[in-house]
Amino acid sequence: MSDGRFSTDVYAHRMTAAAGAAADAGLAGLVITPGYDLRYLTGSRAQTFERLTALVIPASGAPTIVVPRLELAALRESAVPDLGVAVCDWVDGDDPYALVAAALGAGERSAVAVTESMPALHLLPLAEKLGTVPVLATDVLRTLRMVKDDAEIESLRSAGAAIDRVHARVPEFLVPGRTEADVAADIAEAIVAEGHSEVAFIIVGSGPHGADPHHECSDRQLQEGDVVVVDIGGPYGVGYNSDCTRTYSIGEPDDDVRRRYAVLQEAQRAAVAAVRPGVTAEQVDAAARDVLADAGLAEAFVHRTGHGIGLSVHEEPYIVAGNSLPLQEGMAFSVEPGIYFPGQWGARIEDIVIVTADGAEPVNTRPHDLVVVPAR
């Protein structure tokens, strides 16, 4: 890989697979506007503007990218070169939607699938030009994106190792009297220092704020006795994300915190142990949930057990009740049960795991124990 992208062969294989998936679904083809799907297929980080940029992948035939001439140079710089994609540039006054229709095949009236990130600004005139309302390409592309190839898995391993190095430094930031925002600023600097291109999110939930799973940070000052949830991550290398949560205690926790946290550890271990090909997503969720329920903590677990991860922090598969999707080797997702006690404290343990033939491979290896930070 170079320039923050995989090799040309990786992207060419993905586009061929996408065309095959479109054909299998009985579609005329796919229309992919800027977003994670376009980045997955070409490496391009192009952005959506009022002028249409779209990768057109017909079910049969060569792909074409329709791009405003104003954006052509930027696209060529960001996409992987030599992909064998025809370029059809256009200028103001041209009809880019007619160009998309032509690239799909003259006279074709089969269903066309579009990426879910396509703005209505482009979807509506495209539908008018095609004479039919497109369907979402999510079902066509999701299997490709859910099952990671070797290059993607290696990227996730590297991202996991980098965020582990950040968590190793977190105890030095957790000093009574400092605010959650102070700690978050230090963590942000460490995330970038450890090789991430940017910070995707930082949660520093101290004391009662730890009972809010999506708390970010505030001006609350850390105090001795606080339990602190730290959930952090961001894109690394070619853009695959890290996401890892550990829970800390400033000073020795009381017996009730220790007891409940030990149950949470058991729940997270049970969920990771349940991961293997053929097991459904909801069975992994149940493995964590059952442990907590047996200990009387069912009501304290208020969210799903996990989410897929890759170019996007949250993507399929979702590890949640009702999702009967069987796991496949190469899928990657978080395993992150949590317990939350409003007005008091909360805790969460999160690892990213890869589904292997033998079970789960966690990419995060920091200890799962409640990390006791001496009050100072």
N, C-alpha and C positions, 0 to 999 in steps of 0.2 A: 504494500500500500504506500501511497505517497500523497502529499498535498492534502492530508486529511480525508482521503477517500480510499476505497478498495481498488483492486485492479479492474481493468476494463472487462476481463473475462467474467468476473463476479456479476457485474451489472448486466452484461449481455445475456448471461444465463437467466437472470431474474426476469428480463423482458420476454425471453422465449417462454419461460414458465408462465408468465402472466397471459401471454397470447394463447397458450394451450389451455389455461384455466378458463379464459373467456370462451373459447371454442367449445369446451366441455359443458359450459353453462348455456350454450345456445345463443350467445351474444354476437352481435356484429363486431364488437370491439370495446375498448376502454378509452375513456378520455380523462386524463390525469392532469389536474391543475396544480400549481405550487403548493407544497405541504409535505408531510412525511412520506406519502406514497411516491411522489415524484423524486424525493431524495433517495428513497429506497431503491427505485428503479434506475436512476441515472447519476446519483451522487450530487445533483444540483440543489443548491440552497436558494433557488430563485424565489422571489416573493410575488404575492398576488397584487396586481394593480388594476386600474380600471380598463387597461388594455389587456386582452386575453393572451395568456401563455398557456399552452396545453400540449401534453404529449399524447399522441393518438396511437394506440396499439390495436390494429385490426386483428380479428381472430385469424385471418390468413393474410399474408402480405407483410411488407416492411413497415416498421413504425415511422412516424413523422412527428416532428415537433413544430407546432405553429407558434410563432413568437413575433412580437413587435420588433421592427428593425431597430427601434430605440434601445431595446433590451438584448439585442443579439450578441453584442460583445460580452456583456456581463454573463449571459447564459453560457457562452463558450468557455469562459474562464471558470465557471463553477461546476459545470457538468464534466463527467469523465470523457476524454476525447476518444475518437475512433470507435464509437459504439455502433456505427452503421445505421444511424438514424438520419433520415432525410430532414433537412431544415427548410421550412416554408415560412419566410419572413414576410411581414405585411406592414403597410404604412397607413396612417390615418386616411380614412375614406374607403379603404378596402373593407370587405366583409369577412372577418376571421372565422365566423361560425360556418360560412359556406366552405371555407378551406378545411375546417374540421370534418364537415360532412363528406367532402371529396376524399379526404384521407382515409375515411372509414370504408369507402367504396361507393361508386356512383349508383344511385338507385336503390341502395340498401335500405330496407325498412325493418330489419330485425332490431330487437332491443339493443340499446347501447347503455353501458354502465359508466357512471361518473364517480370520481372520488368524493367522499363525504365532505371534503374541505372546499368544494367548488362553491363560490358565492352565488347567491341568487342573481346578482348582476350579470353573470355569464350563463347560469343554468337556464334562465327563462328564454333568452334569445336563441340559445342552442336548441332547446326543445322545439321552439317554433320552426327553426330551420330544418330539423330532423323530421318534423311532423309527428313526433311521439315524445312522451315524457320519459327521460332516461331513468333507469333504476340505479341504486347505489352499488358501487363496486366492492363494498365492504366484504360481502360473502365470497367474492371471487379472490380478493387479495389477502383475506385474513389468514388463510392457511399458510400462504407463502411467508407472511410476516411473522406469524406465530411460531413457526418451526425455523429456528435459527440455523444458519449454515456455520461451518467451522470458523470462518472469519469473524462472524458476529459473536460467536461464543467466546472466542479469544478476546474480543473487544470488551465484552461484559466482564470477563475475568480481570482484565486490566483495570476497568473502572471500579470493580469491587475492591481490588487491592488498594487502589488510590484512596477510596473513601474510608477504608479501614485505617489507613495511616492518619487520616484526619481525626477519626474517633480516638485513636491512641493519644492525641494531643488535647482532647476535650477537657479532661480533669484539670489541666493547668489553667483553663479559662473560668472554671466554676468557683469563684471566690465570693463569699458573702459580702454584700454591699454593692457588688456590680449588678447592672441591670441585664435582663434577658437580651436587650438590644446590644449591649456591650459585648456579650458572649457571642451573639450572632455575627457581629462585625468581625471578631477574631476568627470565627469558623469560616466565614466567607473568604477571608484572606488565605486561610489554610487550604481551603478547597481548590482555589486557583493555584496556590503554590505547589500543590501535589499533582498538578497536571491537567485539571479540568479546564475546559475553555471558558466556562462561566458557572455561575451558581443557579441551579433550577429552583431550589427551595431550601429554606432553613426553618425548622421548628425548634424553639427552645421554650418548653413548657414547664415552668417551675411551680411547685406547690399546687394550688388549686387550678392553675392554668394547664397542668398536665392532664387534667380530666377532660380537656377539649382536644379531640384528636387532630383537628385542623387549626389549632392555635399556631400563630407564627412566632412573634416575639413582642415584647412590650417594655415599658419603663419600670416594670416591677423589679424590685431589688431582690436578689437571691438571699436566702436566709439559712442559717444552720437548721438542719432538720428537713429541708426541702427534698422531695423526690423530683428529679428533673428528667423530662423526656426530651431527647435530642434526635431529631429525624432530619437527615441531610442527604443531598445528592445533586448531581448535575451531569451534563454531557462531557465525555472524555474521549480523547483521540479522534476517531472518525465520527463521533457524535452519539455513541451508545451510552446510556445513562447509568449512573450509580444511584442507589437508594438504600439507605441502611439506618436503622433505629437502634439505639441503645439507651438504657435508663440508668441514671446516676442518683446517688444519695449524698447530700452534703452532710457529713457526719453520720454516725451510726443510726440506721433506721430502727423503728420500734418493732416489736415482735409481730404485730399484725401486718405491717408492710412486708416483712420477711416471709411470713406464711403465705400471703396472697401472691407475692412475687414468685415464690417457688412453684405455685400452681401454674402461673403463667409460663414459666420455663418449661414445665412438663407439657403444657398444651402446645407450645411451639415445637418442642422435640417430636411430639406425636404427629403433628402435621407434616413436618419434614420427612419423618419416617414413612408416612403414608404415600409419599410421592413415588410413582413408578409408571411406566407406560401401561395404558389400559385402565388405570384408576381414573375415575371422573373428578372433575374440578370440585364438585360439591362434596365428594367423599373426603377430599383433603380438608375442606372447610369444616366438615363434621368432625374430623379427627381432633381438631383444636377445640371446637365448640363443646364436644362431649366431655372433655377433661374439665373444662371450666364449669360446665353444668353440674358435673358430679360433685364439685366442691362448693356448689351454691353460688357460683359467680356468673351464671348465664346472663343475667341482666346487665352485668358490667361490661360485656363484650358487645359493642354497638355497631360494628362495621364488618365488612367482608374480611376474609382471611388473607386475601392477596389480589394482585393485579399483574398482568403481563408487563414486560418492560423491554425496551429496545431503543429505537430512535426517539420514541415518545416515552415519557415517564410512566404514563398509564395507557396500556393498550391490552388487547386480548392475549391470552385467556384471563378471565376474571374468576378468581377462586371464591365462589359464593354459592350459597344454597340455591338450588334450582338450575344450576348449570351442569347438565349431564354430559358435557363434552369430555370424551376420553383423552387423557394426556398422551402426548407423543414424545418420543425421544427428540431432543432439540428445543422443546419449549422452555421458556424462561419466564419466571414470575417471582413475586415476593411472597414470603410466608411471614405474616405480621399480626398475630393475635395481640390484642391489648385489653387492659382492664381499666375502667374509668369510674371514679367516685366523685361526682359533682360537688364542688366546694371544698374538696379535700386534696386528692392527688390522683395521678394516673400512671400507667406504665405500659410500654410496648416493646416488643422484641421483633426485629425485622431483619431477615436475610433475603438476598436474591438467590434463587436456586435454578439450576439447569437440570432438566429431566434427562437422565441417561438410561441406558439399558438396564443398569443395576439399581436405579433409584434416583436420589437427588444429589447433585453436586452443589453445595453452597459456594458462592463466590466470595462471601464474607466469612472471615474466620476469627474475628474478635470474640473474646469470651462472652457468654450470654448472662453471666452473673450480674446481679445488681452491683454496679461499680460504686464503692464507697470512697468518696473524696474527703480527706480529712479537712475539717473546718479550720480555717486559718485567718 
